[in-house]
Amino acid sequence: MDNASLVLGIVGLFAWFLPIIGLPVNITGLILGVKSKSKATKNGKATAGIVMTIIGLAATIVNASIGAFMGSQGLF
């Protein structure tokens, strides 16, 4: 599962451009990373996956918020 978290973290760093894709990818990667970190003794990949998914999740939320604000103001 640590490999899956790492891969989803990398994909999530690119998927934040489209929040509808980035949000589920990053949340899934975060869940897998946390589960993997609690089970593994060597958890470097899990930690890297968690960090990348948190960065991707923050970028996704900021992007979605800016898009919602611009849409509500009629700036699109």
HTML snippet that shows the backbone in 3Dmol.js (N, CA, C, O; Angstrom):
<script src="https://3Dmol.org/build/3Dmol-min.js"></script>
<div id="view" style="width:600px;height:400px;position:relative"></div>
<script>
const pdb = `
ATOM      1  N   MET A   1       0.806  -1.197   0.000  1.00  0.00           N
ATOM      2  CA  MET A   1       0.000   0.000   0.000  1.00  0.00           C
ATOM      3  C   MET A   1       0.849   1.261   0.000  1.00  0.00           C
ATOM      4  O   MET A   1       0.394   2.325  -0.420  1.00  0.00           O
ATOM      5  N   ASP A   2       2.088   1.138   0.474  1.00  0.00           N
ATOM      6  CA  ASP A   2       2.920   2.331   0.480  1.00  0.00           C
ATOM      7  C   ASP A   2       3.264   2.774  -0.935  1.00  0.00           C
ATOM      8  O   ASP A   2       3.400   3.970  -1.193  1.00  0.00           O
ATOM      9  N   ASN A   3       3.407   1.823  -1.856  1.00  0.00           N
ATOM     10  CA  ASN A   3       3.646   2.181  -3.260  1.00  0.00           C
ATOM     11  C   ASN A   3       2.431   2.881  -3.855  1.00  0.00           C
ATOM     12  O   ASN A   3       2.569   3.838  -4.617  1.00  0.00           O
ATOM     13  N   ALA A   4       1.252   2.406  -3.507  1.00  0.00           N
ATOM     14  CA  ALA A   4       0.025   3.022  -4.023  1.00  0.00           C
ATOM     15  C   ALA A   4      -0.108   4.448  -3.507  1.00  0.00           C
ATOM     16  O   ALA A   4      -0.501   5.344  -4.254  1.00  0.00           O
ATOM     17  N   SER A   5       0.213   4.663  -2.250  1.00  0.00           N
ATOM     18  CA  SER A   5       0.160   6.007  -1.685  1.00  0.00           C
ATOM     19  C   SER A   5       1.152   6.932  -2.365  1.00  0.00           C
ATOM     20  O   SER A   5       0.849   8.093  -2.636  1.00  0.00           O
ATOM     21  N   LEU A   6       2.335   6.411  -2.637  1.00  0.00           N
ATOM     22  CA  LEU A   6       3.359   7.201  -3.312  1.00  0.00           C
ATOM     23  C   LEU A   6       2.930   7.564  -4.728  1.00  0.00           C
ATOM     24  O   LEU A   6       3.089   8.709  -5.151  1.00  0.00           O
ATOM     25  N   VAL A   7       2.391   6.602  -5.456  1.00  0.00           N
ATOM     26  CA  VAL A   7       1.938   6.852  -6.826  1.00  0.00           C
ATOM     27  C   VAL A   7       0.764   7.834  -6.836  1.00  0.00           C
ATOM     28  O   VAL A   7       0.730   8.747  -7.660  1.00  0.00           O
ATOM     29  N   LEU A   8      -0.192   7.652  -5.930  1.00  0.00           N
ATOM     30  CA  LEU A   8      -1.327   8.576  -5.882  1.00  0.00           C
ATOM     31  C   LEU A   8      -0.891   9.970  -5.440  1.00  0.00           C
ATOM     32  O   LEU A   8      -1.494  10.965  -5.840  1.00  0.00           O
ATOM     33  N   GLY A   9       0.148  10.044  -4.621  1.00  0.00           N
ATOM     34  CA  GLY A   9       0.687  11.350  -4.248  1.00  0.00           C
ATOM     35  C   GLY A   9       1.287  12.069  -5.445  1.00  0.00           C
ATOM     36  O   GLY A   9       1.094  13.273  -5.614  1.00  0.00           O
ATOM     37  N   ILE A  10       2.009  11.337  -6.271  1.00  0.00           N
ATOM     38  CA  ILE A  10       2.603  11.927  -7.481  1.00  0.00           C
ATOM     39  C   ILE A  10       1.506  12.335  -8.454  1.00  0.00           C
ATOM     40  O   ILE A  10       1.544  13.433  -9.009  1.00  0.00           O
ATOM     41  N   VAL A  11       0.534  11.464  -8.661  1.00  0.00           N
ATOM     42  CA  VAL A  11      -0.588  11.784  -9.562  1.00  0.00           C
ATOM     43  C   VAL A  11      -1.383  12.967  -9.016  1.00  0.00           C
ATOM     44  O   VAL A  11      -1.832  13.823  -9.779  1.00  0.00           O
ATOM     45  N   GLY A  12      -1.555  13.013  -7.702  1.00  0.00           N
ATOM     46  CA  GLY A  12      -2.312  14.097  -7.076  1.00  0.00           C
ATOM     47  C   GLY A  12      -1.653  15.452  -7.245  1.00  0.00           C
ATOM     48  O   GLY A  12      -2.337  16.474  -7.290  1.00  0.00           O
ATOM     49  N   LEU A  13      -0.319  15.472  -7.340  1.00  0.00           N
ATOM     50  CA  LEU A  13       0.363  16.749  -7.558  1.00  0.00           C
ATOM     51  C   LEU A  13       0.065  17.318  -8.937  1.00  0.00           C
ATOM     52  O   LEU A  13       0.164  18.528  -9.140  1.00  0.00           O
ATOM     53  N   PHE A  14      -0.297  16.467  -9.880  1.00  0.00           N
ATOM     54  CA  PHE A  14      -0.675  16.929 -11.211  1.00  0.00           C
ATOM     55  C   PHE A  14      -2.192  17.063 -11.366  1.00  0.00           C
ATOM     56  O   PHE A  14      -2.663  17.817 -12.218  1.00  0.00           O
ATOM     57  N   ALA A  15      -2.950  16.344 -10.556  1.00  0.00           N
ATOM     58  CA  ALA A  15      -4.407  16.316 -10.703  1.00  0.00           C
ATOM     59  C   ALA A  15      -5.101  17.486 -10.017  1.00  0.00           C
ATOM     60  O   ALA A  15      -6.317  17.628 -10.141  1.00  0.00           O
ATOM     61  N   TRP A  16      -4.373  18.316  -9.307  1.00  0.00           N
ATOM     62  CA  TRP A  16      -5.030  19.414  -8.603  1.00  0.00           C
ATOM     63  C   TRP A  16      -5.579  20.461  -9.563  1.00  0.00           C
ATOM     64  O   TRP A  16      -6.402  21.287  -9.168  1.00  0.00           O
ATOM     65  N   PHE A  17      -5.136  20.438 -10.821  1.00  0.00           N
ATOM     66  CA  PHE A  17      -5.653  21.383 -11.805  1.00  0.00           C
ATOM     67  C   PHE A  17      -7.154  21.185 -12.020  1.00  0.00           C
ATOM     68  O   PHE A  17      -7.876  22.148 -12.281  1.00  0.00           O
ATOM     69  N   LEU A  18      -7.623  19.949 -11.912  1.00  0.00           N
ATOM     70  CA  LEU A  18      -9.045  19.636 -12.020  1.00  0.00           C
ATOM     71  C   LEU A  18      -9.509  19.114 -10.664  1.00  0.00           C
ATOM     72  O   LEU A  18      -9.307  17.937 -10.364  1.00  0.00           O
ATOM     73  N   PRO A  19     -10.124  19.957  -9.838  1.00  0.00           N
ATOM     74  CA  PRO A  19     -10.482  19.540  -8.481  1.00  0.00           C
ATOM     75  C   PRO A  19     -11.397  18.321  -8.416  1.00  0.00           C
ATOM     76  O   PRO A  19     -11.366  17.583  -7.432  1.00  0.00           O
ATOM     77  N   ILE A  20     -12.204  18.100  -9.438  1.00  0.00           N
ATOM     78  CA  ILE A  20     -13.098  16.948  -9.414  1.00  0.00           C
ATOM     79  C   ILE A  20     -12.319  15.638  -9.521  1.00  0.00           C
ATOM     80  O   ILE A  20     -12.812  14.590  -9.103  1.00  0.00           O
ATOM     81  N   ILE A  21     -11.117  15.687 -10.071  1.00  0.00           N
ATOM     82  CA  ILE A  21     -10.242  14.516 -10.141  1.00  0.00           C
ATOM     83  C   ILE A  21      -9.251  14.528  -8.985  1.00  0.00           C
ATOM     84  O   ILE A  21      -8.967  13.485  -8.396  1.00  0.00           O
ATOM     85  N   GLY A  22      -8.731  15.692  -8.662  1.00  0.00           N
ATOM     86  CA  GLY A  22      -7.704  15.808  -7.645  1.00  0.00           C
ATOM     87  C   GLY A  22      -8.173  15.456  -6.247  1.00  0.00           C
ATOM     88  O   GLY A  22      -7.424  14.854  -5.477  1.00  0.00           O
ATOM     89  N   LEU A  23      -9.389  15.818  -5.909  1.00  0.00           N
ATOM     90  CA  LEU A  23      -9.892  15.560  -4.556  1.00  0.00           C
ATOM     91  C   LEU A  23      -9.973  14.068  -4.237  1.00  0.00           C
ATOM     92  O   LEU A  23      -9.426  13.650  -3.216  1.00  0.00           O
ATOM     93  N   PRO A  24     -10.628  13.242  -5.058  1.00  0.00           N
ATOM     94  CA  PRO A  24     -10.670  11.815  -4.719  1.00  0.00           C
ATOM     95  C   PRO A  24      -9.306  11.125  -4.790  1.00  0.00           C
ATOM     96  O   PRO A  24      -9.034  10.215  -4.007  1.00  0.00           O
ATOM     97  N   VAL A  25      -8.454  11.546  -5.715  1.00  0.00           N
ATOM     98  CA  VAL A  25      -7.126  10.939  -5.827  1.00  0.00           C
ATOM     99  C   VAL A  25      -6.319  11.225  -4.564  1.00  0.00           C
ATOM    100  O   VAL A  25      -5.693  10.324  -4.007  1.00  0.00           O
ATOM    101  N   ASN A  26      -6.332  12.462  -4.120  1.00  0.00           N
ATOM    102  CA  ASN A  26      -5.548  12.831  -2.947  1.00  0.00           C
ATOM    103  C   ASN A  26      -6.112  12.239  -1.654  1.00  0.00           C
ATOM    104  O   ASN A  26      -5.348  11.830  -0.780  1.00  0.00           O
ATOM    105  N   ILE A  27      -7.405  12.190  -1.529  1.00  0.00           N
ATOM    106  CA  ILE A  27      -7.993  11.604  -0.320  1.00  0.00           C
ATOM    107  C   ILE A  27      -7.692  10.105  -0.269  1.00  0.00           C
ATOM    108  O   ILE A  27      -7.356   9.580   0.792  1.00  0.00           O
ATOM    109  N   THR A  28      -7.809   9.421  -1.393  1.00  0.00           N
ATOM    110  CA  THR A  28      -7.495   7.992  -1.429  1.00  0.00           C
ATOM    111  C   THR A  28      -6.023   7.747  -1.108  1.00  0.00           C
ATOM    112  O   THR A  28      -5.698   6.827  -0.357  1.00  0.00           O
ATOM    113  N   GLY A  29      -5.145   8.551  -1.660  1.00  0.00           N
ATOM    114  CA  GLY A  29      -3.721   8.417  -1.370  1.00  0.00           C
ATOM    115  C   GLY A  29      -3.405   8.670   0.089  1.00  0.00           C
ATOM    116  O   GLY A  29      -2.554   7.994   0.667  1.00  0.00           O
ATOM    117  N   LEU A  30      -4.083   9.635   0.691  1.00  0.00           N
ATOM    118  CA  LEU A  30      -3.870   9.934   2.109  1.00  0.00           C
ATOM    119  C   LEU A  30      -4.331   8.781   2.986  1.00  0.00           C
ATOM    120  O   LEU A  30      -3.643   8.408   3.936  1.00  0.00           O
ATOM    121  N   ILE A  31      -5.477   8.221   2.677  1.00  0.00           N
ATOM    122  CA  ILE A  31      -5.988   7.081   3.460  1.00  0.00           C
ATOM    123  C   ILE A  31      -5.054   5.886   3.341  1.00  0.00           C
ATOM    124  O   ILE A  31      -4.726   5.250   4.343  1.00  0.00           O
ATOM    125  N   LEU A  32      -4.625   5.579   2.125  1.00  0.00           N
ATOM    126  CA  LEU A  32      -3.711   4.455   1.936  1.00  0.00           C
ATOM    127  C   LEU A  32      -2.372   4.701   2.626  1.00  0.00           C
ATOM    128  O   LEU A  32      -1.786   3.770   3.178  1.00  0.00           O
ATOM    129  N   GLY A  33      -1.888   5.923   2.604  1.00  0.00           N
ATOM    130  CA  GLY A  33      -0.621   6.239   3.253  1.00  0.00           C
ATOM    131  C   GLY A  33      -0.687   6.093   4.760  1.00  0.00           C
ATOM    132  O   GLY A  33       0.242   5.576   5.380  1.00  0.00           O
ATOM    133  N   VAL A  34      -1.779   6.545   5.349  1.00  0.00           N
ATOM    134  CA  VAL A  34      -1.937   6.436   6.809  1.00  0.00           C
ATOM    135  C   VAL A  34      -2.074   4.969   7.219  1.00  0.00           C
ATOM    136  O   VAL A  34      -1.488   4.539   8.212  1.00  0.00           O
ATOM    137  N   LYS A  35      -2.852   4.205   6.445  1.00  0.00           N
ATOM    138  CA  LYS A  35      -2.987   2.778   6.756  1.00  0.00           C
ATOM    139  C   LYS A  35      -1.665   2.052   6.594  1.00  0.00           C
ATOM    140  O   LYS A  35      -1.335   1.181   7.398  1.00  0.00           O
ATOM    141  N   SER A  36      -0.913   2.394   5.576  1.00  0.00           N
ATOM    142  CA  SER A  36       0.367   1.748   5.329  1.00  0.00           C
ATOM    143  C   SER A  36       1.395   2.134   6.381  1.00  0.00           C
ATOM    144  O   SER A  36       2.217   1.308   6.777  1.00  0.00           O
ATOM    145  N   LYS A  37       1.359   3.364   6.832  1.00  0.00           N
ATOM    146  CA  LYS A  37       2.316   3.828   7.832  1.00  0.00           C
ATOM    147  C   LYS A  37       2.117   3.117   9.166  1.00  0.00           C
ATOM    148  O   LYS A  37       3.081   2.872   9.891  1.00  0.00           O
ATOM    149  N   SER A  38       0.881   2.789   9.487  1.00  0.00           N
ATOM    150  CA  SER A  38       0.631   2.107  10.755  1.00  0.00           C
ATOM    151  C   SER A  38       1.040   0.638  10.703  1.00  0.00           C
ATOM    152  O   SER A  38       1.291   0.040  11.750  1.00  0.00           O
ATOM    153  N   LYS A  39       1.113   0.037   9.506  1.00  0.00           N
ATOM    154  CA  LYS A  39       1.435  -1.389   9.381  1.00  0.00           C
ATOM    155  C   LYS A  39       2.912  -1.654   9.123  1.00  0.00           C
ATOM    156  O   LYS A  39       3.437  -2.668   9.581  1.00  0.00           O
ATOM    157  N   ALA A  40       3.584  -0.784   8.414  1.00  0.00           N
ATOM    158  CA  ALA A  40       4.951  -1.060   7.963  1.00  0.00           C
ATOM    159  C   ALA A  40       5.981  -0.641   9.007  1.00  0.00           C
ATOM    160  O   ALA A  40       5.759   0.288   9.784  1.00  0.00           O
ATOM    161  N   THR A  41       7.095  -1.334   9.008  1.00  0.00           N
ATOM    162  CA  THR A  41       8.194  -0.935   9.873  1.00  0.00           C
ATOM    163  C   THR A  41       9.071   0.103   9.183  1.00  0.00           C
ATOM    164  O   THR A  41       9.492   1.080   9.802  1.00  0.00           O
ATOM    165  N   LYS A  42       9.343  -0.114   7.898  1.00  0.00           N
ATOM    166  CA  LYS A  42      10.043   0.890   7.101  1.00  0.00           C
ATOM    167  C   LYS A  42       8.981   1.681   6.354  1.00  0.00           C
ATOM    168  O   LYS A  42       8.375   1.172   5.412  1.00  0.00           O
ATOM    169  N   ASN A  43       8.757   2.895   6.757  1.00  0.00           N
ATOM    170  CA  ASN A  43       7.626   3.639   6.208  1.00  0.00           C
ATOM    171  C   ASN A  43       8.052   4.917   5.492  1.00  0.00           C
ATOM    172  O   ASN A  43       7.335   5.917   5.547  1.00  0.00           O
ATOM    173  N   GLY A  44       9.193   4.905   4.826  1.00  0.00           N
ATOM    174  CA  GLY A  44       9.647   6.082   4.092  1.00  0.00           C
ATOM    175  C   GLY A  44       8.762   6.404   2.906  1.00  0.00           C
ATOM    176  O   GLY A  44       8.451   7.569   2.656  1.00  0.00           O
ATOM    177  N   LYS A  45       8.353   5.375   2.170  1.00  0.00           N
ATOM    178  CA  LYS A  45       7.467   5.596   1.019  1.00  0.00           C
ATOM    179  C   LYS A  45       6.096   6.075   1.485  1.00  0.00           C
ATOM    180  O   LYS A  45       5.487   6.936   0.852  1.00  0.00           O
ATOM    181  N   ALA A  46       5.616   5.519   2.585  1.00  0.00           N
ATOM    182  CA  ALA A  46       4.316   5.930   3.109  1.00  0.00           C
ATOM    183  C   ALA A  46       4.363   7.392   3.544  1.00  0.00           C
ATOM    184  O   ALA A  46       3.427   8.148   3.283  1.00  0.00           O
ATOM    185  N   THR A  47       5.440   7.792   4.203  1.00  0.00           N
ATOM    186  CA  THR A  47       5.577   9.179   4.638  1.00  0.00           C
ATOM    187  C   THR A  47       5.657  10.114   3.442  1.00  0.00           C
ATOM    188  O   THR A  47       5.035  11.177   3.446  1.00  0.00           O
ATOM    189  N   ALA A  48       6.406   9.738   2.427  1.00  0.00           N
ATOM    190  CA  ALA A  48       6.497  10.558   1.216  1.00  0.00           C
ATOM    191  C   ALA A  48       5.136  10.667   0.536  1.00  0.00           C
ATOM    192  O   ALA A  48       4.761  11.741   0.064  1.00  0.00           O
ATOM    193  N   GLY A  49       4.400   9.565   0.483  1.00  0.00           N
ATOM    194  CA  GLY A  49       3.058   9.594  -0.100  1.00  0.00           C
ATOM    195  C   GLY A  49       2.114  10.485   0.677  1.00  0.00           C
ATOM    196  O   GLY A  49       1.321  11.219   0.087  1.00  0.00           O
ATOM    197  N   ILE A  50       2.192  10.428   2.001  1.00  0.00           N
ATOM    198  CA  ILE A  50       1.336  11.272   2.836  1.00  0.00           C
ATOM    199  C   ILE A  50       1.652  12.745   2.612  1.00  0.00           C
ATOM    200  O   ILE A  50       0.744  13.563   2.468  1.00  0.00           O
ATOM    201  N   VAL A  51       2.936  13.082   2.581  1.00  0.00           N
ATOM    202  CA  VAL A  51       3.328  14.477   2.386  1.00  0.00           C
ATOM    203  C   VAL A  51       2.871  14.991   1.027  1.00  0.00           C
ATOM    204  O   VAL A  51       2.341  16.097   0.925  1.00  0.00           O
ATOM    205  N   MET A  52       3.072  14.194  -0.012  1.00  0.00           N
ATOM    206  CA  MET A  52       2.667  14.628  -1.354  1.00  0.00           C
ATOM    207  C   MET A  52       1.154  14.745  -1.482  1.00  0.00           C
ATOM    208  O   MET A  52       0.663  15.658  -2.146  1.00  0.00           O
ATOM    209  N   THR A  53       0.406  13.835  -0.858  1.00  0.00           N
ATOM    210  CA  THR A  53      -1.053  13.932  -0.955  1.00  0.00           C
ATOM    211  C   THR A  53      -1.582  15.121  -0.165  1.00  0.00           C
ATOM    212  O   THR A  53      -2.578  15.728  -0.556  1.00  0.00           O
ATOM    213  N   ILE A  54      -0.928  15.459   0.939  1.00  0.00           N
ATOM    214  CA  ILE A  54      -1.360  16.642   1.695  1.00  0.00           C
ATOM    215  C   ILE A  54      -1.109  17.908   0.881  1.00  0.00           C
ATOM    216  O   ILE A  54      -1.950  18.806   0.856  1.00  0.00           O
ATOM    217  N   ILE A  55       0.040  17.983   0.218  1.00  0.00           N
ATOM    218  CA  ILE A  55       0.326  19.137  -0.637  1.00  0.00           C
ATOM    219  C   ILE A  55      -0.674  19.207  -1.785  1.00  0.00           C
ATOM    220  O   ILE A  55      -1.199  20.278  -2.091  1.00  0.00           O
ATOM    221  N   GLY A  56      -0.938  18.061  -2.424  1.00  0.00           N
ATOM    222  CA  GLY A  56      -1.904  18.021  -3.519  1.00  0.00           C
ATOM    223  C   GLY A  56      -3.311  18.353  -3.063  1.00  0.00           C
ATOM    224  O   GLY A  56      -4.060  19.015  -3.781  1.00  0.00           O
ATOM    225  N   LEU A  57      -3.677  17.897  -1.868  1.00  0.00           N
ATOM    226  CA  LEU A  57      -5.013  18.181  -1.326  1.00  0.00           C
ATOM    227  C   LEU A  57      -5.167  19.670  -1.027  1.00  0.00           C
ATOM    228  O   LEU A  57      -6.212  20.258  -1.306  1.00  0.00           O
ATOM    229  N   ALA A  58      -4.132  20.274  -0.462  1.00  0.00           N
ATOM    230  CA  ALA A  58      -4.190  21.712  -0.191  1.00  0.00           C
ATOM    231  C   ALA A  58      -4.305  22.502  -1.496  1.00  0.00           C
ATOM    232  O   ALA A  58      -5.093  23.444  -1.582  1.00  0.00           O
ATOM    233  N   ALA A  59      -3.532  22.125  -2.502  1.00  0.00           N
ATOM    234  CA  ALA A  59      -3.605  22.819  -3.793  1.00  0.00           C
ATOM    235  C   ALA A  59      -4.972  22.626  -4.446  1.00  0.00           C
ATOM    236  O   ALA A  59      -5.499  23.550  -5.066  1.00  0.00           O
ATOM    237  N   THR A  60      -5.547  21.433  -4.309  1.00  0.00           N
ATOM    238  CA  THR A  60      -6.873  21.164  -4.869  1.00  0.00           C
ATOM    239  C   THR A  60      -7.931  22.027  -4.196  1.00  0.00           C
ATOM    240  O   THR A  60      -8.799  22.588  -4.864  1.00  0.00           O
ATOM    241  N   ILE A  61      -7.859  22.132  -2.878  1.00  0.00           N
ATOM    242  CA  ILE A  61      -8.847  22.925  -2.138  1.00  0.00           C
ATOM    243  C   ILE A  61      -8.719  24.402  -2.485  1.00  0.00           C
ATOM    244  O   ILE A  61      -9.727  25.089  -2.649  1.00  0.00           O
ATOM    245  N   VAL A  62      -7.487  24.897  -2.599  1.00  0.00           N
ATOM    246  CA  VAL A  62      -7.288  26.299  -2.982  1.00  0.00           C
ATOM    247  C   VAL A  62      -7.821  26.540  -4.391  1.00  0.00           C
ATOM    248  O   VAL A  62      -8.498  27.538  -4.635  1.00  0.00           O
ATOM    249  N   ASN A  63      -7.521  25.638  -5.316  1.00  0.00           N
ATOM    250  CA  ASN A  63      -7.993  25.780  -6.692  1.00  0.00           C
ATOM    251  C   ASN A  63      -9.519  25.752  -6.760  1.00  0.00           C
ATOM    252  O   ASN A  63     -10.124  26.551  -7.476  1.00  0.00           O
ATOM    253  N   ALA A  64     -10.134  24.847  -6.027  1.00  0.00           N
ATOM    254  CA  ALA A  64     -11.599  24.760  -6.026  1.00  0.00           C
ATOM    255  C   ALA A  64     -12.218  26.009  -5.403  1.00  0.00           C
ATOM    256  O   ALA A  64     -13.246  26.495  -5.875  1.00  0.00           O
ATOM    257  N   SER A  65     -11.600  26.524  -4.352  1.00  0.00           N
ATOM    258  CA  SER A  65     -12.121  27.730  -3.704  1.00  0.00           C
ATOM    259  C   SER A  65     -12.030  28.941  -4.618  1.00  0.00           C
ATOM    260  O   SER A  65     -12.970  29.731  -4.709  1.00  0.00           O
ATOM    261  N   ILE A  66     -10.906  29.085  -5.290  1.00  0.00           N
ATOM    262  CA  ILE A  66     -10.751  30.205  -6.226  1.00  0.00           C
ATOM    263  C   ILE A  66     -11.738  30.073  -7.378  1.00  0.00           C
ATOM    264  O   ILE A  66     -12.326  31.066  -7.808  1.00  0.00           O
ATOM    265  N   GLY A  67     -11.924  28.856  -7.880  1.00  0.00           N
ATOM    266  CA  GLY A  67     -12.892  28.639  -8.953  1.00  0.00           C
ATOM    267  C   GLY A  67     -14.317  28.933  -8.519  1.00  0.00           C
ATOM    268  O   GLY A  67     -15.091  29.514  -9.281  1.00  0.00           O
ATOM    269  N   ALA A  68     -14.674  28.536  -7.300  1.00  0.00           N
ATOM    270  CA  ALA A  68     -16.022  28.811  -6.789  1.00  0.00           C
ATOM    271  C   ALA A  68     -16.230  30.313  -6.598  1.00  0.00           C
ATOM    272  O   ALA A  68     -17.300  30.843  -6.900  1.00  0.00           O
ATOM    273  N   PHE A  69     -15.201  30.990  -6.094  1.00  0.00           N
ATOM    274  CA  PHE A  69     -15.309  32.440  -5.910  1.00  0.00           C
ATOM    275  C   PHE A  69     -15.461  33.154  -7.245  1.00  0.00           C
ATOM    276  O   PHE A  69     -16.313  34.029  -7.397  1.00  0.00           O
ATOM    277  N   MET A  70     -14.632  32.776  -8.208  1.00  0.00           N
ATOM    278  CA  MET A  70     -14.706  33.421  -9.505  1.00  0.00           C
ATOM    279  C   MET A  70     -16.042  33.120 -10.195  1.00  0.00           C
ATOM    280  O   MET A  70     -16.599  33.978 -10.879  1.00  0.00           O
ATOM    281  N   GLY A  71     -16.542  31.916 -10.013  1.00  0.00           N
ATOM    282  CA  GLY A  71     -17.836  31.579 -10.589  1.00  0.00           C
ATOM    283  C   GLY A  71     -18.971  32.347  -9.956  1.00  0.00           C
ATOM    284  O   GLY A  71     -19.912  32.746 -10.643  1.00  0.00           O
ATOM    285  N   SER A  72     -18.898  32.562  -8.649  1.00  0.00           N
ATOM    286  CA  SER A  72     -19.968  33.301  -7.973  1.00  0.00           C
ATOM    287  C   SER A  72     -19.940  34.789  -8.293  1.00  0.00           C
ATOM    288  O   SER A  72     -20.964  35.466  -8.201  1.00  0.00           O
ATOM    289  N   GLN A  73     -18.767  35.300  -8.670  1.00  0.00           N
ATOM    290  CA  GLN A  73     -18.650  36.707  -9.014  1.00  0.00           C
ATOM    291  C   GLN A  73     -18.896  36.966 -10.500  1.00  0.00           C
ATOM    292  O   GLN A  73     -18.911  38.117 -10.936  1.00  0.00           O
ATOM    293  N   GLY A  74     -19.084  35.921 -11.260  1.00  0.00           N
ATOM    294  CA  GLY A  74     -19.314  36.057 -12.686  1.00  0.00           C
ATOM    295  C   GLY A  74     -18.067  36.413 -13.468  1.00  0.00           C
ATOM    296  O   GLY A  74     -18.144  37.089 -14.493  1.00  0.00           O
ATOM    297  N   LEU A  75     -16.918  35.962 -12.990  1.00  0.00           N
ATOM    298  CA  LEU A  75     -15.656  36.292 -13.639  1.00  0.00           C
ATOM    299  C   LEU A  75     -15.251  35.291 -14.697  1.00  0.00           C
ATOM    300  O   LEU A  75     -14.212  35.465 -15.335  1.00  0.00           O
ATOM    301  N   PHE A  76     -16.020  34.269 -14.900  1.00  0.00           N
ATOM    302  CA  PHE A  76     -15.685  33.274 -15.939  1.00  0.00           C
ATOM    303  C   PHE A  76     -16.242  33.689 -17.253  1.00  0.00           C
ATOM    304  O   PHE A  76     -16.067  32.985 -18.248  1.00  0.00           O
TER     305      PHE A  76
END
`;
const viewer = $3Dmol.createViewer("view");
viewer.addModel(pdb, "pdb");
viewer.setStyle({}, {cartoon: {color: "spectrum"}});
viewer.zoomTo();
viewer.render();
</script>
